[in-house]
Amino acid sequence: MKKLFNYFMSTLNRGHQRSVKARKNIIASFAIKGISILIGFIFVPLLYNNLGPVEYGIWITLTSIIAWVIYFDIGLGNGLRNRFAESLAKNEHRKARIYVSTTYAGFSIIFGILFILFLLINPFLNWSVILKAPPDLEQQLSFLAVFVLGFFLLRFVLQLVSVLLMADQRTALSSIFDPASNLLALILTIAVILLAQPTLLNLGIIMAAAPVVLLSGASIYFYNRDYKRYRPDFKYINFKYFKDLANLGVRFFIIQVTVVIIMSTNSIIITQVVGPEAVSQYQIANKYFGIAMMLFVIISNTFWSAYTEAYVKKEFTWIKKVNRSLIVIWVMVLAGLMVMLIFADSFYRLWIGKEVGIPFLLSAMMALFNAVYIWYIIFIYFINATGKITLQLYISVVVAAFNIPLSIFLAGPMGMGAAGVVLGSALTYLPGAIIAPFQFYKIVNQKDTGIWAK
């Protein structure tokens, strides 16, 4: 056992320092994500069985709508990640603090305006109609929308500390906030179920507020210790740097909007075309097959800021080596998705505890979507890390324009139901999955010119 441990440690610490750091982050992130998955698997049947399929479907749809706002940051989160990583690679610490302070200021202004606007228009929104919910839930949903949006906005400002951790190649540490928040929410949810009457309103507030509590504590801790020299300060706010962040950020923002269109509208389309019960089926299948994507994103996300550092230092051999390793892992993921598809029905019954009637076609389309999307992110994470995202921007806008009508057509007239919506998403990402590898190879071979280099 000791020899095995020593071999593991020697393998873990072998190679480039950046690779060693990445391996340690990946292993720690897997452990953290394993805890997160376990909590999620407990949470889904707990909510499903206490709220019922209709109210659970309503909750999923409402959070999908509210979640749009976390993308409306003008891309400043990803812009900060790239610029902070570049500043660290160049030892420009004052510049890094300016970027941090300016991003916090920009977020506060943007989200403050958004929340005020929402408070003004919310009284005129009929959430029962929007979510196709029973009329007696209308007032409860109106209150819930305000609380959930407010906490979502606060969460997005506070989680900038997580962006700094990722930019500093400490992705494992940055990923601990979500499972910790979910664990807190789970404990409070169980308490409500045991001690009071669980409702959509009180459970919704618990799930939205828990991350804000955790991130507030994390921000106080890290800005007084590890990142004290980068702590946001009014005197370091410089909106000249905001232009630099916004120049890169606006392109990220538009791409993020297309992600919202492609991903977050799925629940809404299914609700309107099929019904809330189908949203529950979609969500359960998505949670199951999403495990593969979740695990692969852990690996890819670890390399984003490492890619930025390597690109700034022109270490292309290291970048190519990492890419080859990711392609090998993708092949293994394909095999895993096939196994998951074969055992999907058995897993659903074991997990949820009763017959949920998820069609095989929906499971098959989920497997297909994950295969296409994972191939796409192998290359797009590197492209994002370099900031050369103009081509990705154009492709994303064009395909997103077709996503909603295509998904509605496949779900409705073609009779595929929720499976048609998932197939629509897979077809939407296919052009990017074909073109992104070409841009990757042009960049790493320093042959990128024109649109490939912007």
N, C-alpha and C positions, 0 to 999 in steps of 0.2 A: 504493500500500500504506500509506503514511504517513497519507494522508487517511482511508482506511478505518479505520485504527487510532485516529486521533483522533476519528472519528465514534463508534466503538464506546465509547471512553472517556468521551466527552461524554454518550452515552446511558446508560452505566452509572452515572454520577455525577449524573444528572438526577433531580429530585424530592425527596421527603421524605427526611431523613437515615436514617430507619428503613428506608425502601424501598431506599435505596442500599446500606445494610449487608446487607439481605436478598439483594439481587441478587448482591453479591460472595460471600456465603456459599453461595448456590445454585450459582454457577459453579464455585467451588472444590470444593464437595461433589460436583458431577457428575464432576469430574476424579478426585477421590479414589474415588468409587464406581465409576468406570470401571476403575480399577486393581483394586479389590476384585472386580468382576465377572470380570475377566480371570484373577485368581488363582483364583477359584471355579471357573471353567470348566476350568482346568488341574487343579484339585484333584479334582473329581468323577470324571472318567474315570480319573485316577491311582488313586484309592481303589477305584473300581468294578472296574477291571481287575486290581488286586493282591489285593483281598479276595474278589472274586467277588460275584455278585448276592445270595447268601444272607447272608454275613457283612456285606456293605455294608448290606443291609436291616436286619440286626440292630443295626448301629451307629446307623443313623438312628433306629430305634425306641427304643433305649436313651437316646440324647441327647434325644429328645422327652420321655421320662419324666422324666429328670433336669432338663430345662429347666423343668419345672413350678416347681421351687423358686425360680427367679429371679423368679417372680411373687408368691411368698409373702413379700413385704416390707412387708405391710400398706399398700401404696401409698405408702410413704414417699418413694420416688424421685420420683414425679410430684408428691407433696405438697411436697417440698423445691424442686423446679423452680419451681412456682408461687409459693411463699412467698419464695424467694430473689429471683426476678424482681421481685416486688412490693416487697421491701425495697430493692432497687437503685433502682427507680423513685421511691421516697420518700426515698432517701438515708439509710436506716436501717441503717448498716453494722454496728453492734454487734449488732443484732437478726439480721442476716444470718449473722453468725458463730455466734450461739447456735443458729440453725436447723441450720447445717452440723455443728457439734459434736454436737448432740443426735441428728441423723440417723445419724452414724457410730456413736454409742453404741448407738442402737436396733438398727441393723443387726447390730452385733457380738453383741449379746445374742440376737437372734432366730436368726441363722444358726449361732451357737455351739450353741444348744440343739438346732436341727434336725440338726446334724452328729452330736452325741452320741447323739440318738435313733436316727439311721440306723445308727450303729455298733453299737447294741444289737440292732436288729432285722435287720440284714443277714445274719447267719449263718442266720437262719430263712427267708430268701427263696431260692427256687429260680429263678434267673434263666434257666435253660434252659427251664423251663416258661413263665415270664412272656413270654419273647421267642420261644418256639417254636424254640429253637436246638438243635443237636446236643448230646447229653449230655456229650461230651468237652470242650465249651467252658464247662461250668458253673463250674469253679473260676476260670478266666480271667475270666469275666464278673463274678464276685463281687468279685474284686480291682479290676477296671476300674470297677465301679460306685462303689466307695469313692473311688478316685482322681478320677474325673470329678466326682462330687458335691462333694468337697472343693475342687477347683479352681473349680468353678462358683460355690460360695459365696464363696470369696475374691475371685473376679472381680467379683461383684456389689457387694461392699463397696468394692473399689478403684475401680470405675467411677463412684463418686459424683463424682469429679473431672470426669468427662465431663458429669454432670448440671449442675454449676456452669457449665461452658462453654456448654451449651445455654441455661441460664437467662440468661446474659450475652450472648445472641444471637451466639455464636461457634460455630454448629453445624458449620461446615466443619472447624474444628479438633477438635471433639469426635468427628467421624466418622473421623478418621485412625487411631484405635486399632485398629479391626477389621481393615482391610486390612494394617496393619503386623503385627498378630498372625498373620493368615493367611499373610503372606509368610514370617514366621519359622517357622511350622508347616510350610509347604510345603518350605522349605529343609531342615529337619530330617527331614521325611518322605522326601524324595529321598535324603538321606544314609543313612537306615535301609534303604531299598530297595536301594541300591547296595552298602552295606557289611555288612548283616546280613539276617536273615530278617524281613520285615514280618509282624506279627501284629496281631490286633484290640487286644491289650493295649498294645503299645508305640506303635502309631499313635494309639490313643485317648488315652493319657497325653500325647503330644506336642501333640495338638490342644487338649486341655483346659488344659495348662500354659502354652502360649505367650501367651494374653491376660493371664495373671496377671503374667508377667515384664514385659510392655510397660506395663501399668497401674501396676505398682509404681514403675517409673522415671518415668512421667508424673506420678504423685502427688507424688513427691519434688521434681520440677522445678517444677510449678505452685504448690505450697504454699510454696515458698521464693522465688518470684518474683511472678507475676501476682496470685496470691490469698493472699499472705502475711498480709494483714489479716483473712482469713476462715479461716485454717488451723485445723483442729480442735484443740481444747484441752480438757483435763478441766475446767478452771475455768469454761468456757463451757457445759458441759452443764447444761441446765435442763429437767427433765422436765415443768415446767408448759407449756413450749412444745411438748413432745411431744404433749400433749393436742390442741393446735391442729393439729399435723401429722397426728395420728391421725384427727381428726375428718374432715378432707378425705381423708386417706390411706386410711381404711377403705373409703370409697366407691370410691376408685380401685382398692383391693385386690379388692373384690367384682367389679367390672367386669373386672379383670385375670383373676380366676379363671374368669369366663365365657369370656374370650378363650382361656384354656388349654383349656377344655372344647370350644370350637368349633374351635380350630386344632390344638392339640397332640395331641388324641386321634385325629386322622385316621390317622396312621401305625399306631397301635395297632389301630383298628377294621379297617383294611385288612389288617394282619397276621393278625388273628383270623378275619376273614370270608373273605378271599381268599388271603392267604399272603405271606411275606416278599418273594418276587419282585415282587409287585404294588407293594410299598412302593418298590422301586427305580424302577419305572415312574412312580409318583406323584411321587417326589422329583425325577426328571429333568424331568418336565413342569412341576412347580412352580417349579424353578429357572429354566426358560425363560420361562414366562409371568410369573413373579414379577419379571422385569426392569421391566415397566411399573409395578407397584406400588412397587418399590424406588425408581425415579426419582421417582414422584409423592410418595412419603413424604419424600424429600429436600427437595422444595419445601415441602410442608405443615409438616414438622418445623421448618424454618427460621422459620416464622411463629408457632409456638406461643408462645414467650416474647415475641415482638414484639406478638402479640395481647394478652398479659397487660399489657404496658406501655401499649399504646394503650387498653385497656379501663379501666385505672386512671386514665388521663388523659382518658377519655371522648372519644376521637378516633374517632367512629363512621364518619365519612366515609371515612377511610383504610381502616378495616376492610371496609366495603362494596366499596371499589375493589379490594382484594386478593381478596375472594371472587368478584367478577365475573371477574377474571383466571384464577382457579383453575377456574372452570366452563368457560371457553374451552379451557383446557389439557385438561380432562377429555374434551371432544368430540374433541380431537386424539388422545388416548389410545385412545378407542374405535376410531378408524380404524387406529391402530397395532396394536391387538389383532387386528383382522380380518386384517391383512397377516401378522402372526405366525402366525395359525391356518392360513392358506393354505400357508405355507412350513414348517410345524412338522415334518413327516416328514423333509424334506430337511435341516433343521437338526439333528435328532436324529442322523441318520446321519453327518453331517459332524462333529458334536461328539463323540459317544461312539465313533465309529469302527467300529461293528458294529450289526447289526440288534437293536434292543431291543424291538420289537413294541409300541410305545405306541399304544393305540387312538385313533382320531380323536375318539370321544366324550369320552374323558378330556381331550384337548386343548381341545375345545369347552367343556367345563364349567369348565376352568381359566380360559379367556378370559372366560366369563360371571361367574365368581366375582370376578375382578379388576375387572371393570367395575362391579359392585355395590359392592364394598368401597371402591374409590377414590372413588366418588360419596359414600359414607358419610363418609370421613375428611375430605372437603372441609369439612364442617360440624362434625364432631365434634371436630376439633382446636381450633377456636375455642371450642366449648363447654367442652372440657377446660381451656383457658387461663383461662376465667372462673371455673372451679370450680363451675359450676352443673350438676352431673352427676347429681342425684337421679333425674330422669326417665330418663336414659340407664341408670342403675343398675336401675330397675324393668324396663325393656324388656329389658335384657341378661339378667337373671335368668330372666325368663319364656321367652325364646326359647332360652336355653342348656339349659333343662330338656327341650326337645324335640329338641335337636340330635343327641344320640347315638342315641336310638331311630329318629329320622328317617333318619339316615345309615345305620344298620344295615339298616333296611327297604329303602332304595333300593339299597344295595350287595348285599344277600342276596336276599330274596324277589322284588324287582323285577328282579334279574339285571343290574344296571348296574355291578357291581364297584366299582373305585376311583373311577370317574366318578360313581357314586351318592353317595359320601362327599363329593366336592367340591360336587355339586349341593346336598346337605344343608346345607353351610356357606353357600352362596350364598343359599338360602332363609331361613336363620337370620338373616342380616344384612339382609334385605330390609325388615322393619318399621322398624328403626333408620334405614335409608337413606331411608325415606319421612317419618319424624317429625322427624329432626334438622334439615332445612331450615326447618321451621315454628318450631322453638325458636330457631334462629339469627336469623331475621327478627324475632321478638318481642324478643330481647335487643338487637339493634342499633337497633331503633326505640323502645327503652325502654318496651315494652308487656308485658314479661314479669312476670307475677304468679303467685302460687300455686306449683304444681309446676314451672312453666316457669322460675321464678326461684330455685330451691333447688339 
